Amino acid sequence: QALLARRSVEEGWSVRDLEKNLKLLSRVPRKKRATRSAVSDAHLLFVTEQLQRRFGTSVRIFPCRALANGRTVKGTVEIDFFSNDDLNRILDLLGVTESP
C-alpha cells in the first residue's frame, strides 16, 4: 500500500489510475494449461528446415495441440516474404496461379 501511495503521488495518478494499478497488482496469475503436441520436436525441426530450403525464406510451424480439457487448438504455418515479387515466387512454388 505504501509503495502504491508513493508512486501515485510521484506520478500524479488520479483515483482511477490508482484503482487500475491496484487491480493489476491484485490479479492472481493464471496457471498454464497442460498441452500436448501430436508432433515431435525433432520432426517439426526437420519439416521446418525442409520448408525453409524449399521456399528460401523463414518458415515457422505451430503444431496442433490437445489441451487438458480435451479441446484441440489448430496449428499454423507462417511463411515470410519481403516483397510482392517474393510472394509471387512463393505462390509459384506452391502451384498457386493468379485467376484470369
All heavy atoms as an XYZ file, in Angstrom:
799
protein
N       0.834     -1.190      0.000
C       0.000      0.000      0.000
C       0.873      1.245      0.000
O       0.565      2.210     -0.704
C      -0.915      0.006      1.227
C      -2.015     -1.015      1.166
C      -2.841     -1.036      2.454
O      -2.414     -0.538      3.496
N      -4.011     -1.626      2.374
N       1.941      1.211      0.820
C       2.827      2.367      0.895
C       3.502      2.607     -0.451
O       3.655      3.750     -0.878
C       3.865      2.169      1.992
N       3.903      1.538     -1.117
C       4.540      1.666     -2.424
C       3.587      2.294     -3.434
O       3.957      3.213     -4.166
C       4.997      0.298     -2.920
C       5.597      0.267     -4.321
C       6.891      1.064     -4.368
C       5.834     -1.158     -4.760
N       2.342      1.819     -3.462
C       1.360      2.385     -4.388
C       1.066      3.847     -4.053
O       0.924      4.677     -4.949
C       0.060      1.575     -4.354
C       0.036      0.313     -5.191
C      -1.302     -0.399     -5.042
C       0.304      0.601     -6.648
N       0.980      4.162     -2.781
C       0.716      5.544     -2.370
C       1.850      6.448     -2.836
O       1.615      7.534     -3.376
C       0.548      5.619     -0.864
N       3.075      5.986     -2.641
C       4.233      6.783     -3.044
C       4.271      6.992     -4.561
O       4.472      8.099     -5.043
C       5.519      6.094     -2.565
C       6.742      6.968     -2.662
C       7.998      6.331     -2.062
N       7.781      5.787     -0.742
C       7.905      4.486     -0.419
N       8.248      3.602     -1.342
N       7.686      4.067      0.805
N       4.040      5.884     -5.319
C       4.045      6.003     -6.785
C       2.932      6.907     -7.278
O       3.115      7.687     -8.216
C       3.889      4.623     -7.422
C       5.194      3.873     -7.506
C       5.104      2.652     -8.373
N       4.878      3.002     -9.767
C       4.463      2.130    -10.679
N       4.208      0.886    -10.338
N       4.288      2.501    -11.923
N       1.755      6.805     -6.657
C       0.629      7.622     -7.109
C       0.903      9.103     -6.905
O       0.528      9.928     -7.737
C      -0.665      7.204     -6.415
O      -0.601      7.496     -5.034
N       1.584      9.447     -5.819
C       1.918     10.854     -5.560
C       3.006     11.314     -6.516
O       2.902     12.388     -7.131
C       2.357     11.047     -4.082
C       2.935     12.436     -3.876
C       1.179     10.793     -3.155
N       4.054     10.483     -6.680
C       5.174     10.860     -7.548
C       4.749     11.012     -9.001
O       5.230     11.896     -9.702
C       6.283      9.814     -7.442
C       7.031      9.830     -6.128
C       8.005      8.667     -6.001
O       8.073      7.815     -6.921
O       8.688      8.596     -4.965
N       3.866     10.134     -9.464
C       3.462     10.140    -10.866
C       2.157     10.886    -11.104
O       1.688     10.969    -12.235
C       3.365      8.700    -11.374
C       4.709      7.989    -11.327
C       4.626      6.540    -11.759
O       3.639      6.160    -12.437
O       5.552      5.784    -11.424
N       1.553     11.417    -10.057
C       0.335     12.213    -10.204
C      -0.860     11.422    -10.687
O      -1.642     11.911    -11.502
N      -1.041     10.200    -10.164
C      -2.150      9.363    -10.582
C      -3.476      9.932    -10.103
O      -3.572     10.503     -9.027
C      -2.031      7.966     -9.990
C      -0.935      7.120    -10.570
C      -0.157      7.389    -11.643
C      -0.510      5.859    -10.075
N       0.722      6.377    -11.854
C       0.532      5.416    -10.906
C      -0.903      5.053     -9.017
C       1.177      4.205    -10.706
C      -0.263      3.846     -8.829
C       0.767      3.429     -9.669
N      -4.499      9.708    -10.911
C      -5.856     10.009    -10.471
C      -6.353      8.814     -9.645
O      -5.699      7.772     -9.563
C      -6.771     10.209    -11.684
O      -6.933      8.986    -12.378
N      -7.521      8.946     -9.053
C      -8.105      7.848     -8.288
C      -8.320      6.641     -9.200
O      -8.071      5.496     -8.812
C      -9.435      8.290     -7.634
C     -10.134      7.104     -6.996
C      -9.200      9.390     -6.631
N      -8.752      6.884    -10.435
C      -8.990      5.796    -11.390
C      -7.682      5.098    -11.745
O      -7.628      3.877    -11.888
C      -9.665      6.311    -12.672
C     -11.011      6.962    -12.426
C     -12.030      5.959    -11.874
N     -13.234      6.655    -11.461
C     -13.680      6.720    -10.229
N     -13.025      6.146     -9.254
N     -14.775      7.361     -9.927
N      -6.588      5.871    -11.911
C      -5.284      5.266    -12.181
C      -4.861      4.370    -11.024
O      -4.350      3.268    -11.220
C      -4.214      6.338    -12.407
C      -4.420      7.118    -13.686
O      -5.025      6.578    -14.637
O      -3.968      8.283    -13.734
N      -5.063      4.842     -9.807
C      -4.712      4.062     -8.625
C      -5.538      2.781     -8.568
O      -5.009      1.704     -8.303
C      -4.920      4.894     -7.352
C      -4.569      4.211     -6.039
C      -3.116      3.780     -6.012
C      -4.867      5.141     -4.869
N      -6.828      2.880     -8.862
C      -7.690      1.692     -8.862
C      -7.232      0.683     -9.908
O      -7.191     -0.527     -9.657
C      -9.144      2.085     -9.133
C      -9.814      2.792     -7.977
C     -11.199      3.306     -8.338
O     -11.543      3.365     -9.550
O     -11.951      3.655     -7.406
N      -6.879      1.181    -11.094
C      -6.440      0.306    -12.177
C      -5.151     -0.428    -11.788
O      -5.029     -1.635    -11.962
C      -6.218      1.118    -13.454
C      -5.785      0.275    -14.643
C      -5.685      1.096    -15.906
C      -4.439      1.946    -15.812
N      -4.118      2.668    -17.025
N      -4.189      0.300    -11.207
C      -2.930     -0.323    -10.810
C      -3.115     -1.288     -9.648
O      -2.455     -2.325     -9.588
C      -1.893      0.751    -10.468
C      -1.305      1.359    -11.716
O      -0.515      0.733    -12.390
N      -1.723      2.578    -12.031
N      -4.005     -0.971     -8.738
C      -4.293     -1.869     -7.629
C      -4.907     -3.162     -8.147
O      -4.552     -4.266     -7.704
C      -5.236     -1.198     -6.626
C      -5.603     -2.011     -5.404
C      -4.364     -2.352     -4.589
C      -6.586     -1.256     -4.538
N      -5.794     -3.052     -9.127
C      -6.426     -4.231     -9.712
C      -5.388     -5.098    -10.426
O      -5.413     -6.327    -10.322
C      -7.519     -3.796    -10.695
C      -8.331     -4.927    -11.248
C      -9.461     -4.410    -12.115
C     -10.323     -5.533    -12.620
N     -11.420     -5.055    -13.454
N      -4.454     -4.461    -11.138
C      -3.410     -5.215    -11.829
C      -2.522     -5.973    -10.851
O      -2.132     -7.112    -11.098
C      -2.545     -4.279    -12.685
C      -3.188     -3.725    -13.943
C      -2.275     -2.696    -14.593
C      -3.493     -4.840    -14.920
N      -2.199     -5.332     -9.735
C      -1.324     -5.968     -8.746
C      -2.017     -7.081     -7.978
O      -1.380     -8.036     -7.550
C      -0.785     -4.929     -7.762
C       0.264     -3.985     -8.324
C       0.635     -2.929     -7.301
C       1.509     -4.758     -8.732
N      -3.316     -6.980     -7.812
C      -4.023     -7.983     -7.024
C      -4.494     -9.167     -7.862
O      -5.010    -10.135     -7.317
C      -5.230     -7.351     -6.318
O      -6.166     -6.899     -7.274
N      -4.288     -9.096     -9.161
C      -4.716    -10.172    -10.049
C      -3.862    -11.418     -9.798
O      -2.645    -11.352     -9.746
C      -4.573     -9.737    -11.503
C      -5.251    -10.670    -12.464
C      -5.090    -10.263    -13.895
N      -5.532     -8.900    -14.127
C      -5.334     -8.264    -15.263
N      -4.683     -8.841    -16.242
N      -5.772     -7.041    -15.417
N      -4.517    -12.547     -9.655
C      -3.824    -13.815     -9.439
C      -3.378    -14.348    -10.794
O      -4.194    -14.435    -11.717
C      -4.757    -14.841     -8.743
C      -4.062    -16.180     -8.583
C      -5.253    -14.289     -7.425
N      -2.102    -14.712    -10.932
C      -1.643    -15.217    -12.228
C      -2.322    -16.536    -12.575
O      -2.557    -17.372    -11.707
C      -0.142    -15.412    -12.042
C       0.105    -15.378    -10.585
C      -1.048    -14.672     -9.948
N      -2.653    -16.695    -13.847
C      -3.307    -17.914    -14.310
C      -2.289    -19.039    -14.424
O      -1.139    -18.824    -14.785
C      -3.908    -17.708    -15.693
C      -5.074    -16.785    -15.723
C      -5.511    -16.614    -17.137
N      -6.932    -16.858    -17.253
C      -7.576    -16.885    -18.387
N      -6.933    -16.710    -19.515
N      -8.863    -17.091    -18.415
N      -2.745    -20.232    -14.145
C      -1.903    -21.397    -14.336
C      -1.883    -21.729    -15.818
O      -2.889    -21.584    -16.508
C      -2.451    -22.589    -13.567
C      -2.329    -22.464    -12.084
C      -2.838    -23.727    -11.416
C      -2.760    -23.595     -9.915
N      -3.284    -24.797     -9.247
N      -0.724    -22.178    -16.291
C      -0.640    -22.593    -17.682
C      -1.424    -23.877    -17.867
O      -1.387    -24.766    -17.024
C       0.811    -22.827    -18.089
C       1.561    -21.568    -18.373
C       2.848    -21.911    -19.076
C       3.446    -20.642    -19.640
N       4.553    -20.934    -20.517
N      -2.130    -23.965    -18.974
C      -2.865    -25.177    -19.293
C      -1.887    -26.243    -19.783
O      -0.931    -25.943    -20.485
C      -3.865    -24.922    -20.417
C      -5.008    -24.045    -20.031
C      -5.958    -23.991    -21.190
N      -7.016    -23.040    -20.955
C      -7.972    -22.794    -21.814
N      -7.999    -23.419    -22.972
N      -8.909    -21.917    -21.542
N      -2.161    -27.440    -19.397
C      -1.343    -28.542    -19.888
C      -1.686    -28.773    -21.350
O      -2.851    -28.871    -21.722
C      -1.618    -29.796    -19.082
N      -0.663    -28.818    -22.179
C      -0.889    -29.064    -23.600
C      -0.022    -30.227    -24.045
O       0.987    -30.545    -23.437
C      -0.550    -27.825    -24.456
O       0.833    -27.511    -24.288
C      -1.399    -26.641    -24.092
N      -0.434    -30.821    -25.133
C       0.294    -31.954    -25.672
C       0.283    -31.814    -27.182
O      -0.765    -31.661    -27.802
C      -0.420    -33.229    -25.237
C       0.233    -34.499    -25.608
C      -0.582    -35.641    -25.059
N      -1.993    -35.298    -25.128
C      -2.957    -36.102    -25.523
N      -2.691    -37.311    -25.845
N      -4.207    -35.703    -25.585
N       1.463    -31.849    -27.775
C       1.586    -31.755    -29.217
C       1.617    -33.157    -29.804
O       2.242    -34.063    -29.250
C       2.867    -31.005    -29.585
O       3.054    -31.013    -30.979
N       0.955    -33.337    -30.936
C       0.915    -34.641    -31.587
C       2.159    -34.881    -32.434
O       2.383    -35.983    -32.902
C      -0.336    -34.744    -32.457
N       2.975    -33.849    -32.624
C       4.154    -33.939    -33.474
C       5.402    -33.735    -32.614
O       5.456    -32.810    -31.810
C       4.101    -32.865    -34.594
C       5.290    -32.972    -35.508
C       2.799    -32.975    -35.364
N       6.396    -34.569    -32.805
C       7.622    -34.449    -32.006
C       8.409    -33.212    -32.412
O       8.316    -32.735    -33.557
C       8.494    -35.693    -32.178
O       9.077    -35.706    -33.468
N       9.199    -32.700    -31.484
C      10.019    -31.521    -31.753
C      11.033    -31.793    -32.864
O      11.303    -30.928    -33.689
C      10.744    -31.075    -30.481
C       9.801    -30.495    -29.450
O       8.684    -30.075    -29.828
O      10.179    -30.445    -28.262
N      11.597    -32.997    -32.881
C      12.574    -33.344    -33.907
C      11.938    -33.315    -35.296
O      12.534    -32.811    -36.259
C      13.164    -34.722    -33.620
N      10.722    -33.836    -35.405
C      10.034    -33.837    -36.699
C       9.688    -32.405    -37.131
O       9.841    -32.049    -38.304
C       8.767    -34.693    -36.637
C       8.071    -34.814    -37.950
N       8.622    -35.459    -39.033
C       6.862    -34.351    -38.364
C       7.794    -35.389    -40.059
N       6.708    -34.726    -39.676
N       9.232    -31.578    -36.185
C       8.925    -30.183    -36.507
C      10.162    -29.456    -37.020
O      10.090    -28.702    -37.993
C       8.397    -29.451    -35.273
C       6.934    -29.621    -34.960
C       6.580    -28.893    -33.672
C       6.076    -29.113    -36.092
N      11.291    -29.672    -36.379
C      12.532    -29.040    -36.802
C      12.918    -29.503    -38.199
O      13.286    -28.688    -39.054
C      13.649    -29.349    -35.805
C      15.003    -28.728    -36.087
C      14.891    -27.206    -36.085
C      16.023    -29.183    -35.059
N      12.802    -30.797    -38.456
C      13.124    -31.345    -39.777
C      12.232    -30.730    -40.860
O      12.714    -30.264    -41.886
C      12.967    -32.869    -39.761
C      13.132    -33.494    -41.116
C      14.382    -33.643    -41.679
C      12.020    -33.929    -41.832
C      14.537    -34.212    -42.935
C      12.163    -34.490    -43.081
C      13.427    -34.642    -43.647
N      10.930    -30.715    -40.620
C       9.986    -30.185    -41.617
C      10.211    -28.686    -41.811
O      10.183    -28.185    -42.944
C       8.527    -30.491    -41.209
C       7.543    -29.768    -42.097
C       8.284    -31.984    -41.227
N      10.456    -27.954    -40.727
C      10.711    -26.517    -40.826
C      11.940    -26.246    -41.691
O      11.911    -25.381    -42.574
C      10.899    -25.902    -39.426
O       9.722    -26.123    -38.658
C      11.173    -24.415    -39.511
N      13.008    -26.989    -41.473
C      14.230    -26.807    -42.267
C      13.984    -27.136    -43.735
O      14.480    -26.435    -44.633
C      15.359    -27.665    -41.707
C      15.891    -27.150    -40.387
C      16.899    -28.094    -39.741
O      17.084    -29.234    -40.247
O      17.496    -27.684    -38.738
N      13.210    -28.188    -44.010
C      12.886    -28.558    -45.387
C      12.110    -27.436    -46.084
O      12.399    -27.084    -47.229
C      12.080    -29.862    -45.422
C      12.843    -31.076    -44.968
C      13.966    -31.425    -45.917
O      13.773    -31.420    -47.133
N      15.129    -31.702    -45.384
N      11.129    -26.888    -45.404
C      10.322    -25.811    -45.988
C      11.150    -24.550    -46.191
O      10.992    -23.837    -47.195
C       9.102    -25.516    -45.108
C       8.017    -26.588    -45.104
C       6.955    -26.272    -44.061
C       7.393    -26.727    -46.483
N      12.038    -24.246    -45.263
C      12.889    -23.067    -45.418
C      13.805    -23.212    -46.631
O      14.008    -22.252    -47.368
C      13.703    -22.824    -44.145
C      12.848    -22.288    -43.014
C      13.603    -22.135    -41.708
O      14.711    -22.635    -41.539
N      12.985    -21.446    -40.761
N      14.341    -24.415    -46.835
C      15.174    -24.635    -48.029
C      14.333    -24.531    -49.301
O      14.758    -23.948    -50.288
C      15.838    -26.012    -47.960
C      17.133    -25.969    -47.233
C      17.926    -27.255    -47.421
N      18.298    -27.672    -46.081
C      17.913    -28.785    -45.490
N      17.175    -29.653    -46.128
N      18.281    -29.055    -44.268
N      13.132    -25.088    -49.267
C      12.262    -25.097    -50.450
C      11.841    -23.684    -50.858
O      11.869    -23.333    -52.025
C      11.020    -25.945    -50.149
C       9.938    -25.874    -51.173
C      10.102    -26.947    -52.200
N       8.925    -26.998    -53.041
C       8.996    -27.002    -54.355
N      10.146    -27.019    -54.959
N       7.901    -27.040    -55.061
N      11.446    -22.858    -49.854
C      10.939    -21.532    -50.156
C      12.013    -20.447    -50.104
O      11.786    -19.325    -50.529
C       9.798    -21.161    -49.209
C       8.590    -22.035    -49.377
C       8.097    -22.770    -48.319
C       7.946    -22.134    -50.599
C       6.984    -23.586    -48.471
C       6.829    -22.944    -50.767
C       6.353    -23.672    -49.700
N      13.163    -20.736    -49.543
C      14.243    -19.760    -49.481
C      13.933    -18.602    -48.547
O      14.409    -17.490    -48.770
N      13.137    -18.845    -47.532
C      12.777    -17.802    -46.574
C      12.438    -18.453    -45.238
O      12.349    -19.671    -45.132
C      11.597    -16.950    -47.089
O      11.436    -15.812    -46.259
C      10.310    -17.732    -47.144
N      12.225    -17.643    -44.222
C      11.921    -18.140    -42.892
C      10.515    -18.741    -42.848
O       9.565    -18.167    -43.385
C      12.037    -16.999    -41.884
O      11.741    -17.442    -40.593
N      10.416    -19.900    -42.197
C       9.142    -20.601    -42.038
C       9.004    -20.995    -40.572
O       9.964    -21.435    -39.950
C       9.082    -21.869    -42.920
C       7.816    -22.666    -42.662
C       9.191    -21.511    -44.388
N       7.804    -20.807    -40.029
C       7.520    -21.212    -38.652
C       6.302    -22.121    -38.656
O       5.315    -21.831    -39.327
C       7.257    -19.992    -37.768
C       8.534    -19.238    -37.414
C       8.248    -17.919    -36.732
N       7.401    -17.010    -37.506
C       7.776    -16.339    -38.592
N       8.984    -16.473    -39.067
N       6.946    -15.529    -39.209
N       6.407    -23.207    -37.890
C       5.297    -24.149    -37.770
C       4.868    -24.206    -36.314
O       5.692    -24.409    -35.424
C       5.692    -25.559    -38.242
C       6.132    -25.528    -39.705
C       4.535    -26.534    -38.038
C       6.652    -26.852    -40.200
N       3.579    -23.995    -36.086
C       2.984    -24.126    -34.756
C       1.996    -25.292    -34.843
O       0.938    -25.158    -35.454
C       2.270    -22.833    -34.353
C       3.169    -21.637    -34.357
C       3.209    -20.784    -35.458
C       3.990    -21.363    -33.286
C       4.041    -19.683    -35.470
C       4.833    -20.264    -33.288
C       4.858    -19.420    -34.375
N       2.343    -26.442    -34.260
C       1.505    -27.633    -34.441
C       0.191    -27.554    -33.662
O       0.049    -26.741    -32.742
C       2.383    -28.762    -33.884
C       3.237    -28.085    -32.860
C       3.492    -26.690    -33.395
N      -0.732    -28.414    -34.042
C      -1.973    -28.568    -33.280
C      -1.604    -29.036    -31.879
O      -0.625    -29.759    -31.693
C      -2.882    -29.609    -33.923
S      -3.436    -29.184    -35.567
N      -2.400    -28.613    -30.902
C      -2.158    -29.029    -29.517
C      -3.460    -29.503    -28.906
O      -4.511    -28.926    -29.142
C      -1.624    -27.858    -28.686
C      -0.301    -27.329    -29.137
C       0.226    -26.241    -28.209
N      -0.774    -25.365    -27.654
C      -1.112    -24.162    -28.110
N      -0.529    -23.698    -29.171
N      -2.020    -23.438    -27.516
N      -3.354    -30.533    -28.097
C      -4.506    -31.018    -27.343
C      -4.426    -30.421    -25.946
O      -3.430    -30.572    -25.256
C      -4.492    -32.535    -27.267
N      -5.459    -29.685    -25.546
C      -5.493    -29.081    -24.219
C      -5.931    -30.094    -23.181
O      -6.472    -31.150    -23.507
C      -6.449    -27.882    -24.225
C      -6.120    -26.754    -25.195
C      -7.185    -25.671    -25.134
C      -4.747    -26.173    -24.909
N      -5.701    -29.760    -21.929
C      -6.052    -30.658    -20.827
C      -7.547    -30.943    -20.779
O      -7.965    -32.009    -20.334
C      -5.586    -30.067    -19.504
N      -8.358    -30.000    -21.251
C      -9.808    -30.203    -21.206
C     -10.334    -31.000    -22.407
O     -11.539    -31.167    -22.571
C     -10.540    -28.860    -21.104
C     -10.329    -27.982    -22.329
O      -9.696    -28.383    -23.291
N     -10.847    -26.771    -22.273
N      -9.431    -31.498    -23.262
C      -9.840    -32.319    -24.395
C     -10.001    -31.559    -25.698
O     -10.115    -32.167    -26.759
N     -10.033    -30.240    -25.642
C     -10.171    -29.438    -26.868
C      -8.854    -29.430    -27.628
O      -7.788    -29.623    -27.059
C     -10.580    -28.018    -26.521
C     -11.983    -27.944    -25.944
C     -12.417    -26.542    -25.670
N     -12.312    -25.729    -26.864
C     -12.218    -24.400    -26.852
N     -12.237    -23.750    -25.719
N     -12.118    -23.721    -27.964
N      -8.934    -29.165    -28.916
C      -7.753    -29.107    -29.759
C      -7.593    -27.683    -30.302
O      -8.566    -27.075    -30.750
C      -7.873    -30.092    -30.940
O      -8.068    -31.398    -30.413
C      -6.631    -30.090    -31.789
N      -6.366    -27.191    -30.262
C      -6.038    -25.878    -30.811
C      -5.413    -26.107    -32.180
O      -4.513    -26.934    -32.324
C      -5.051    -25.126    -29.891
C      -4.655    -23.794    -30.497
C      -5.649    -24.932    -28.510
N      -5.897    -25.385    -33.183
C      -5.409    -25.596    -34.547
C      -3.947    -25.185    -34.690
O      -3.446    -24.330    -33.955
C      -6.264    -24.821    -35.550
C      -6.139    -23.313    -35.421
C      -7.023    -22.609    -36.418
C      -6.897    -21.108    -36.227
N      -7.730    -20.388    -37.167
N      -3.282    -25.783    -35.651
C      -1.900    -25.447    -35.952
C      -1.833    -24.423    -37.073
O      -2.811    -24.199    -37.794
N      -0.678    -23.801    -37.228
C      -0.475    -22.823    -38.303
C       0.920    -22.971    -38.888
O       1.836    -23.469    -38.229
C      -0.642    -21.371    -37.807
O       0.312    -21.119    -36.771
C      -2.041    -21.106    -37.300
N       1.064    -22.542    -40.136
C       2.352    -22.455    -40.809
C       2.494    -21.023    -41.286
O       1.599    -20.497    -41.958
C       2.435    -23.423    -42.019
C       3.754    -23.250    -42.750
C       2.240    -24.856    -41.573
N       3.606    -20.368    -40.933
C       3.860    -18.993    -41.353
C       5.063    -18.976    -42.282
O       6.113    -19.538    -41.959
C       4.145    -18.098    -40.147
C       2.965    -17.926    -39.228
C       3.287    -17.032    -38.025
O       4.448    -16.584    -37.882
O       2.373    -16.808    -37.227
N       4.905    -18.349    -43.444
C       5.982    -18.205    -44.424
C       6.222    -16.716    -44.633
O       5.308    -15.982    -45.028
C       5.610    -18.870    -45.767
C       5.246    -20.343    -45.555
C       6.742    -18.719    -46.775
C       4.661    -21.013    -46.772
N       7.453    -16.272    -44.367
C       7.778    -14.858    -44.526
C       8.042    -14.528    -45.994
O       8.593    -15.341    -46.737
C       9.031    -14.497    -43.721
C       8.798    -14.562    -42.225
O       7.628    -14.550    -41.806
O       9.793    -14.626    -41.484
N       7.647    -13.322    -46.414
C       8.033    -12.790    -47.717
C       8.278    -11.304    -47.552
O       7.778    -10.669    -46.632
C       6.980    -13.081    -48.799
C       5.639    -12.456    -48.552
C       5.333    -11.209    -49.078
C       4.677    -13.117    -47.800
C       4.092    -10.637    -48.858
C       3.440    -12.555    -47.575
C       3.142    -11.307    -48.103
N       9.093    -10.741    -48.451
C       9.566     -9.378    -48.251
C       9.181     -8.411    -49.360
O       9.471     -7.222    -49.274
C      11.093     -9.393    -48.070
C      11.491    -10.234    -46.887
C      11.871    -11.551    -47.050
C      11.430     -9.720    -45.607
C      12.212    -12.332    -45.955
C      11.765    -10.485    -44.512
C      12.157    -11.798    -44.685
N       8.532     -8.898    -50.402
C       8.065     -8.026    -51.481
C       6.979     -8.769    -52.246
O       6.777     -9.980    -52.061
C       9.222     -7.673    -52.425
O       9.654     -8.829    -53.121
N       6.307     -8.073    -53.138
C       5.276     -8.712    -53.966
C       5.896     -9.758    -54.885
O       5.307    -10.812    -55.123
C       4.514     -7.671    -54.781
C       3.573     -6.855    -53.915
O       3.176     -7.298    -52.835
N       3.226     -5.673    -54.373
N       7.101     -9.459    -55.399
C       7.782    -10.442    -56.243
C       8.125    -11.696    -55.452
O       7.998    -12.813    -55.952
C       9.059     -9.842    -56.841
C       8.765     -8.757    -57.870
O       7.657     -8.782    -58.457
O       9.637     -7.894    -58.077
N       8.559    -11.507    -54.208
C       8.885    -12.639    -53.343
C       7.622    -13.468    -53.070
O       7.661    -14.704    -53.089
C       9.503    -12.132    -52.037
C      10.255    -13.199    -51.274
O      10.676    -14.196    -51.900
O      10.434    -13.033    -50.051
N       6.491    -12.818    -52.820
C       5.231    -13.520    -52.611
C       4.846    -14.312    -53.859
O       4.461    -15.484    -53.763
C       4.116    -12.536    -52.254
C       2.709    -13.125    -52.151
C       2.639    -14.205    -51.075
C       1.691    -12.033    -51.883
N       4.970    -13.701    -55.031
C       4.636    -14.399    -56.277
C       5.542    -15.612    -56.495
O       5.092    -16.655    -56.962
C       4.709    -13.448    -57.467
C       3.566    -12.455    -57.460
O       2.483    -12.755    -56.963
N       3.814    -11.272    -57.987
N       6.831    -15.491    -56.132
C       7.762    -16.608    -56.251
C       7.312    -17.768    -55.358
O       7.268    -18.924    -55.784
C       9.171    -16.140    -55.852
C      10.230    -17.223    -55.909
C      11.559    -16.726    -55.351
N      11.489    -16.351    -53.947
C      11.512    -17.216    -52.926
N      11.582    -18.511    -53.147
N      11.456    -16.786    -51.677
N       6.923    -17.452    -54.115
C       6.465    -18.484    -53.184
C       5.155    -19.114    -53.676
O       4.972    -20.331    -53.619
C       6.315    -17.899    -51.764
C       7.698    -17.540    -51.216
C       5.610    -18.871    -50.836
C       7.673    -16.721    -49.950
N       4.249    -18.289    -54.182
C       2.988    -18.812    -54.708
C       3.223    -19.730    -55.894
O       2.552    -20.760    -56.040
C       2.050    -17.663    -55.080
C       1.504    -16.848    -53.909
C       0.696    -15.657    -54.414
C       0.679    -17.709    -52.975
N       4.206    -19.382    -56.751
C       4.557    -20.265    -57.879
C       5.064    -21.610    -57.362
O       4.713    -22.661    -57.908
C       5.614    -19.605    -58.765
C       5.055    -18.508    -59.642
O       3.816    -18.469    -59.834
O       5.857    -17.667    -60.113
N       5.914    -21.576    -56.324
C       6.424    -22.821    -55.743
C       5.292    -23.670    -55.161
O       5.359    -24.899    -55.184
C       7.459    -22.520    -54.651
C       8.797    -21.976    -55.150
C       9.640    -21.493    -53.977
C       9.536    -23.045    -55.943
N       4.247    -23.016    -54.666
C       3.097    -23.722    -54.107
C       2.118    -24.182    -55.190
O       1.196    -24.940    -54.922
C       2.349    -22.834    -53.112
C       3.040    -22.583    -51.781
C       2.329    -21.485    -51.001
C       3.076    -23.867    -50.965
N       2.317    -23.700    -56.431
C       1.427    -24.066    -57.510
C       0.174    -23.222    -57.550
O      -0.818    -23.595    -58.161
N       0.196    -22.064    -56.894
C      -0.950    -21.160    -56.879
C      -0.761    -20.154    -57.991
O       0.268    -19.475    -58.072
C      -1.070    -20.437    -55.518
C      -2.226    -19.456    -55.545
C      -1.214    -21.440    -54.389
N      -1.751    -20.050    -58.886
C      -1.669    -19.108    -60.006
C      -2.739    -18.060    -59.875
O      -3.766    -18.269    -59.220
C      -1.841    -19.839    -61.344
O      -3.121    -20.494    -61.342
C      -0.736    -20.863    -61.569
N      -2.479    -16.934    -60.507
C      -3.472    -15.850    -60.500
C      -4.637    -16.257    -61.395
O      -4.461    -16.882    -62.421
C      -2.850    -14.560    -61.038
C      -1.827    -13.968    -60.131
C      -1.312    -12.644    -60.665
O      -2.089    -11.922    -61.311
O      -0.135    -12.352    -60.437
N      -5.844    -15.856    -60.983
C      -7.013    -16.145    -61.823
C      -7.032    -15.175    -62.987
O      -6.586    -14.043    -62.882
C      -8.298    -16.033    -61.004
O      -8.411    -14.741    -60.454
N      -7.557    -15.616    -64.148
C      -7.564    -14.754    -65.357
C      -8.397    -13.519    -65.204
O      -9.230    -13.337    -64.443
C      -8.119    -15.649    -66.452
C      -8.641    -16.869    -65.810
C      -8.177    -16.884    -64.387
